[in-house]
Amino acid sequence: MANRTIEECESVRLVSEEPRKLAHKVLYQIAEYMPRIEKALIETSSRIQSRKEQEGMELLHQVTTTWLELYQGLQSALTVTGMDIDSIQVNDQTFSEINIEIQDFLDEIQEMVKEQRFLELSDLLEYEIAPRVPLIHEAILLTVRELEKQLH
């Protein structure tokens, strides 16, 4: 809807749910999206390695924009649920620690793009960030399961 003008919309229907149930759905949808993010990070790396930097940068922009939108949804859903993400652990790391790592990597991405360090960027995407996406996926699913216990 954000990309449409008022003239393009015939009607708008707003539906509301109990906030915790809605947050549960949002978390589940974000979790389902994580494998696509991982695949897109690897594809971005592949394009950069193939000397298709422009294509890689375009895909990276799409991936990071999508990631930021998902991250905002994740933060909002977690706030609504009141879940303590420090209590969710994957491979001896808390969900919070995983999030901090990813955010640090996103900062590194900005620096590497700015300095046009494309090969380092490619390695960061493929060998550092992409392997952590399944951790985020698992942490979100664990959060969903915990929330389901509370909802029932």
N, C-alpha and C positions, 0 to 999 in steps of 0.2 A: 504494500500500500504506500510505503514511503516514497516510491518513485512515481506515483500517479498523481495527477491533478484532480481537483474536485470535479471538473467537467467529465473526466474519464470514468467516474464511478456512478453506477446507476443507483446503488444503495449500499448502505453500510449497516451491518448487523453486529451488535456487540453482545457477547455472551459472557457471563461471569460465573466463576466457580469458587468454591471454598479455596482460599489462597494456598493452603498447604497441598491440596490435591493438584492445583494448577502448577505449583512449583515441582511436584513430583513428575508431572507430564513433561515439563520443560527440561528437567534434569535427564529424563529418559531420552528425550529427543536429542539433546546435546550429546549424550553418550553414543547414540546411534550415528552421529555425524563424525565422531573421532576417527574411524578408519579411513574416511574420505580425506580428512585433514592429513593423516599420515601419508597416504598415497600421493596427495598433491605436493607434499614437502619433498618426497623422493623424486617425483616427476620434475619439480622445479630444479632440484640438484642435477638431474640428468640433462636437462636443457642447458644449464650453465656449463656443465662439463663438455657438452657437445658444441660449445662456443656459440650457443644461441642465447646470449645474455639478455637481449631485449625480450624474447619470449619468456625467459626465466623470470625476469623482473616483473613482467605483466602477471604471470601466474603467482609469483610471490606476493604481489600487491593483493590479488584476489584472496589468497590464502590468509594473509595477515588481517585483511579487512574482515573476512569471515571469522577468523579466530577471535578478533576483538569483539565482534557482535556476540559470539558464543560465550566469551568470557564475561561480558556484561550480563547476559542471561544467567550464566552460572552463578555469578555473585548475587544477583537479585534473588534467584531461587534459593540459594543458601541462606540469605538474610531472612527470607520469608519462613523457611523451615526452622530456623534457629539451630541448625545442625552445627556441631563443633567439628570443623574439618581436621582439627588436630587429633581427633579420636579415630579418624579413618586412616588406616595404614596399608601401604602396598610395598612389598619388598623392603621392609624396615624403614620406610620413609612415610612421613605423614602427608596427607593430601596438601596441606599447607606448604610443606617443604617442596613438594613437586611443583606446585603453582609458582613459588618463588623462583625456582630454577628456570622454569619456562619463561617467566617474565624477564629474568636476567638475560636469557638467550635472545629474547625479542629485542632487548636493548642492544645486544651485540650485533644483531642483524642490521639495525639502523646504522650503526657505525660502519660496518663492512660495506653496505650499499653506498653510503656517503663517500667512503674512501675507495670505492670500486675494487674491493678485494674479493673478486668473484669466486676464485677457487677456494679460498678459506670459507666463504659463505656457503658454497656447495657442500663442503665437508661438514660444516656446522649443521646444515639442514638435514643431511642424510645420516650422519653418524652421532649427532648429539641430540637434536630435537626430535626427529622422527621416531627414534627408539623410545622416547619418553611419552609419546602420545598414547601408546597402549596402557601405560601406567595411569595416565589421566582417565582414560576410558574405564579402566578397572576401578579407580577411586570413585568415579561418578556412579558406577553401578553399585558399589558397596554403599555409597551414600543413599542411593535409591532404595536398596534393601533395608537399610536402617530406618529410613523414612516410612517404608511400608509397614514395618513392625509398629511404628508409632501410630500410623493411621488406622490400624486394625485393632 
